[in-house]
Amino acid sequence: MSEITQAIAANQTQITQLQSDIETLKRAAGIVGGGTNTTPKVPRQPKPKQQPQRKLKPKQKARSKPTPKRHVWSAAEKAAIGKRMKAYWAKRRKAGR
């Protein structure tokens, strides 16, 4: 078994030496090439095709979305809401005790 472990250790040192040499060569290539340290490019996934936009007929115009209008509360509505909320919180206080 010791022969196998010695062979594994020798191969691992060889691998680390080769990796070091590769890194040195990459740095040198970046300096000589006048650029930064380059790595091989991975091809991109193709983008999904988009649906073509529908062309409008000459007489049609593009419609803009209507803006939602905010509800304005009347005084009576505000009073009713206030009354309901006071009852709600009073009930919660009673339940908490």
ABEGO torsion letter per residue (X at the ends): XAAAAAAAAAAAAAAAAAAAAAAAAAAAAAAAAGBBBBBBBBBBBBBBBBBBBBBBBAABBBBBBBBBBBBBBBAAAAAAAAAAAAAAAAAAAAAAX
